[in-house]
Amino acid sequence: VQLQASGGGLVQPGGSLRLSCAASGRSFSGGIMGWYRQAPGKQRELVAIMLGGGSTNYVDSVKSRFTISRDNAKNTVSLQMNTLKPEDTAVYYCLAGLSGMNYWGKGTQVTVSS
């Protein structure tokens, strides 16, 4: 199984980015897909996750700014990030899980700075 994330980069405060993650090797249509992030000196934290049935969960700090979506046919998960803040700066990791097995992508850097 491989997870390939893309879409990170440098953006000014208030800007937007869209992260995408493509999974290969198995289908995760009935499992979880989502995003975590890790800022320098901090623990990795959940950003947004979507269960197989479509329910979602977001960390409070991104609610109303970030939107997670997935395409089960393409085995992809995306994260639309709007109104970005400097505190959103981190390495973002995609996660896919099914039947008790979790898989991680390598991470993509998001830097919010003027």
Helices and strands as residue ranges (DSSP letters): E 2-6, E 9-11, E 17-24, E 32-38, E 45-50, E 56-58, G 60-62, E 66-71, E 76-81, G 86-88, E 90-98, E 101-104, E 108-112
